[in-house]
Amino acid sequence: MLLQVLGTAAGGGLPQWNCACPGCTGARTHPHRRRRHASLAVQAGAGRWFLVNATPDIGDQIEDSHALRPGPGPRQTPVAGVLLTDAELDHTLGIARLREAAGFDVLATRPVRHALLERLRLGATLAPYTRVRWNELGAAPQPLAPDGTVTATALPVSAKRPRYAVDLPPDAPGADDWVVALSLRDTTTGRTLLYAPALARWTDTFQQAVEAADCVIVDGTFWDDDEPVRTGISTRTATGMGHLPIAGENGTARRLSRVRARCLYTHLNNTNPLGDPDAPQHRMLRDWGLDIAADRMVIDL
């Protein structure tokens, strides 16, 4: 199974256009610190790739990956569809950028699909331009391509919904599936990637998936729980915003340091000190046997 990391930043990217925090200022001064919105591409079959989340950076992310560029035909593209982990704007706005395609698939859980079709009206908006097949993603492994070997399974990790959908009925079907982790498995080799760019709770089911995976790419939005309050971007803690922190007594690093899988962090917020390659927190991660995913990283499982 071949994977391409397309971006590793949280909403707004690094730097964020309207932010002059130390992280964003540092990324403007040192371009090698720049990070695009968190996304991933997985090869689902011969010449057929799925994007995991469609970010505002989708055009540049495709252009920056040789495997995703169009050809040999003038309108022939290997991008076959999109897998969604949630309905947040930074993970879905890029769907509209695919309007030039002849057609593509979107796989999402029931509440995410409902929000995109009924609140953002993406189905009606794109219908005059292209044919989008909206498929439901759930707990059963779903093949990404008829002739491929990669399957996707959704694991609920949060009931947090985007702001534009907060007034939807809380007891609607699939209400716990607003945010999911994706288990991508190659059925030929049995190798598995677990991708969770947003993680609000560490359930027993998620723990089992971590232990079964060969590679885990997980939520690294905030270094510690107080970071959003300390940096002044929010009155809520990291956990209050729906993101388990990396460090601390209840941080994810301690859990990940005990598993056999290769573990990488993604979805870094602009306030996260890990955005600075010289920050001492990198040494702490290495001591735990962990690392940060990098834009353009290729993972061959």
C-alpha positions in Angstrom: 0.0 0.0 0.0 1.5 3.3 -1.1 0.6 6.5 0.7 1.6 10.2 0.1 1.4 12.8 2.9 -0.1 15.9 1.2 -0.2 18.2 4.3 0.2 18.2 8.0 -1.2 21.4 9.4 -4.4 22.1 11.3 -7.1 24.5 10.0 -5.6 27.7 8.5 -2.3 26.0 7.6 1.1 27.2 8.6 1.3 30.1 8.3 -2.3 31.1 8.7 -3.1 34.1 6.5 -4.4 36.3 9.3 -2.1 35.3 12.1 1.2 36.8 13.4 1.8 34.3 16.2 5.5 33.1 16.6 4.7 29.9 14.7 3.2 31.8 11.7 5.9 34.5 11.7 8.6 31.8 11.9 7.0 30.0 8.9 7.0 33.2 6.9 10.6 33.9 7.7 11.7 30.3 7.2 9.7 28.8 4.2 10.9 25.2 5.1 8.6 25.4 8.1 5.5 25.9 6.0 2.8 23.2 6.2 -0.3 22.7 4.1 -3.6 21.5 5.5 -3.5 17.9 6.8 -4.3 15.4 4.0 -3.2 12.1 2.7 -3.4 10.2 -0.6 -3.7 6.4 -0.9 -3.2 4.3 -4.0 -6.3 2.3 -4.3 -5.5 0.5 -7.5 -3.5 0.9 -10.7 -3.6 4.6 -11.6 -6.3 5.2 -9.0 -5.8 7.3 -5.9 -8.1 8.5 -3.2 -7.5 11.7 -1.2 -8.1 11.5 2.5 -9.9 14.8 3.1 -10.2 17.5 0.5 -8.5 20.7 1.9 -8.4 24.3 0.6 -4.8 23.4 -0.6 -6.0 20.6 -2.8 -4.9 22.1 -6.1 -1.3 22.7 -4.9 -1.2 19.4 -3.1 -2.1 17.5 -6.3 0.4 19.5 -8.4 3.1 18.8 -5.8 2.7 15.1 -6.1 3.9 13.5 -9.3 1.6 10.5 -8.8 -1.5 12.6 -8.6 -0.8 14.8 -11.7 -3.1 14.4 -14.7 -2.1 12.4 -17.9 -1.4 10.9 -20.3 -4.7 12.0 -21.7 -5.5 15.7 -21.6 -8.2 15.3 -19.0 -7.2 12.0 -17.5 -6.6 12.1 -13.7 -5.6 9.4 -11.2 -7.7 11.1 -8.5 -10.7 8.9 -8.2 -12.3 10.2 -5.1 -12.2 11.5 -1.5 -12.4 9.8 1.9 -13.6 12.1 4.7 -12.8 11.9 8.4 -15.3 14.7 9.3 -17.3 17.6 7.9 -15.1 20.4 9.0 -14.5 23.1 6.4 -10.7 22.6 6.3 -11.3 19.0 5.3 -14.1 19.4 2.8 -13.8 22.8 1.0 -11.5 21.2 -1.6 -14.4 19.0 -2.9 -15.6 22.0 -4.8 -12.2 22.3 -6.5 -12.7 18.9 -8.1 -15.7 20.3 -10.2 -13.6 20.0 -13.4 -13.5 16.2 -13.1 -15.7 13.9 -15.2 -16.8 12.3 -11.9 -15.5 11.2 -8.6 -16.6 9.4 -5.4 -17.0 10.8 -1.9 -17.0 8.4 1.0 -18.2 9.7 4.3 -20.2 8.7 7.3 -24.0 9.4 7.4 -24.0 12.6 9.4 -21.0 14.0 7.4 -22.7 13.3 4.1 -26.0 14.8 5.4 -24.2 18.0 6.5 -22.4 18.4 3.2 -25.5 17.8 1.1 -28.1 19.6 3.2 -26.2 22.4 4.9 -23.4 23.2 2.4 -25.5 22.1 -0.5 -22.4 20.6 -2.2 -24.5 18.1 -4.1 -26.7 20.7 -5.7 -23.8 23.1 -6.3 -21.6 20.5 -8.1 -24.4 18.8 -10.1 -24.2 21.2 -13.1 -20.4 20.6 -13.3 -19.7 17.0 -12.6 -21.1 13.7 -11.3 -20.4 13.1 -7.6 -21.2 9.7 -6.2 -21.9 10.1 -2.4 -21.2 6.8 -0.7 -21.6 5.9 3.0 -18.6 4.9 5.0 -19.0 2.8 8.0 -17.7 0.1 10.3 -17.5 -2.6 7.6 -14.4 -2.6 5.4 -15.2 -1.0 2.0 -13.0 -1.6 -1.1 -11.8 1.7 -2.6 -11.6 0.3 -6.1 -13.2 -2.7 -7.8 -9.8 -4.1 -8.9 -7.9 -2.8 -5.9 -6.8 -4.4 -2.6 -7.2 -1.4 -0.2 -10.2 -1.2 2.1 -11.3 1.6 4.3 -13.1 1.3 7.7 -14.4 4.1 9.9 -13.9 4.2 13.6 -15.8 6.9 15.5 -13.6 9.1 17.7 -15.8 12.1 18.4 -19.3 13.4 18.2 -18.0 17.0 17.5 -19.8 18.6 14.6 -18.8 21.6 12.6 -20.2 25.0 13.6 -22.5 25.2 10.6 -24.3 21.9 11.8 -24.4 22.4 15.5 -28.2 22.7 15.5 -28.9 19.4 13.8 -30.8 17.0 16.1 -28.3 15.5 18.6 -30.1 12.1 18.4 -30.0 11.8 14.6 -28.8 8.5 13.2 -25.0 8.2 13.3 -24.6 11.1 15.7 -21.4 9.5 17.1 -19.9 9.3 13.7 -19.2 13.0 13.1 -15.4 12.5 13.4 -13.8 9.2 12.6 -10.4 7.6 12.3 -9.8 5.7 9.1 -8.2 2.2 9.0 -6.8 1.6 5.5 -5.8 -2.0 4.9 -4.1 -3.8 2.1 -5.9 -7.1 1.9 -3.0 -8.7 0.0 -0.3 -8.0 2.5 -2.5 -7.4 5.6 -0.6 -4.1 6.3 -2.7 -1.4 7.9 -2.5 2.4 8.3 -4.6 4.1 11.0 -5.2 7.8 10.2 -6.8 10.0 12.8 -6.1 13.8 12.3 -8.7 14.7 14.9 -9.0 12.6 18.1 -11.3 13.6 21.0 -11.4 10.3 22.8 -9.2 7.2 23.1 -11.7 4.3 23.2 -11.0 0.6 23.6 -11.9 0.2 19.9 -9.3 2.8 18.9 -6.7 1.2 21.1 -7.3 -2.1 19.4 -6.9 -0.4 16.0 -3.7 1.2 17.1 -2.3 -2.2 18.3 -3.3 -3.8 15.0 -1.8 -1.1 12.8 1.6 -1.0 11.1 1.6 2.7 10.9 -0.4 5.3 12.9 -0.8 8.9 11.9 -2.6 10.7 14.7 -3.8 14.1 15.9 -1.0 16.4 16.9 -3.0 19.6 16.9 -1.7 20.8 20.4 1.4 19.9 22.3 -0.3 20.2 25.7 -3.9 20.7 27.0 -3.4 24.3 28.1 -1.8 25.5 24.8 -5.0 27.1 23.3 -5.6 29.1 26.5 -1.9 30.0 27.1 -1.4 31.3 23.6 -4.7 33.2 23.6 -6.4 31.6 20.7 -9.2 30.1 22.8 -10.8 30.1 26.2 -11.0 26.3 25.9 -8.4 23.7 26.5 -7.2 21.3 23.8 -9.6 18.5 25.0 -12.3 21.1 25.2 -11.8 21.8 21.5 -12.0 18.1 20.6 -8.3 17.3 20.4 -6.3 15.1 22.7 -2.9 16.7 23.4 0.4 15.1 22.7 2.1 15.6 26.1 0.9 15.4 29.7 -0.5 12.7 31.9 -3.4 12.1 29.6 -1.5 12.8 26.4 -1.3 10.5 23.4 2.5 10.2 23.4 2.6 8.0 26.4 0.1 5.6 24.8 1.8 5.6 21.4 5.2 5.0 22.9 4.0 1.5 24.0 2.9 0.2 20.6 4.9 -1.6 17.9 3.6 0.6 15.0 5.5 3.5 13.4 3.7 6.5 14.9 3.6 10.0 13.4 1.8 13.2 14.3 -0.1 15.4 11.9 -2.6 18.3 12.0 -0.3 20.6 13.8 -1.8 23.9 14.9 0.2 27.1 14.3 0.6 27.5 18.1 2.2 24.0 18.4 6.0 24.4 19.2 6.6 21.4 17.0 6.2 23.7 14.0 9.7 24.9 14.9 12.2 22.2 13.9 14.6 23.5 16.6 12.1 23.3 19.4 13.2 21.0 22.3 9.8 19.1 22.1 11.2 17.3 19.1 13.8 15.6 21.3 11.1 14.6 23.7 9.2 13.0 20.9 12.3 11.1 19.8 12.8 9.9 23.3 9.3 8.4 23.1 10.1 6.8 19.8 7.7 9.1 18.0 8.0 11.6 15.1 6.2 14.2 13.1 4.8 13.5 9.6 6.2 15.8 6.9 4.5 17.3 3.8 5.5 15.2 0.7 6.4 12.2 2.8 5.9 8.9 1.0 5.0 5.8 3.1 5.2 2.3 1.5 3.5 -0.3 3.7 
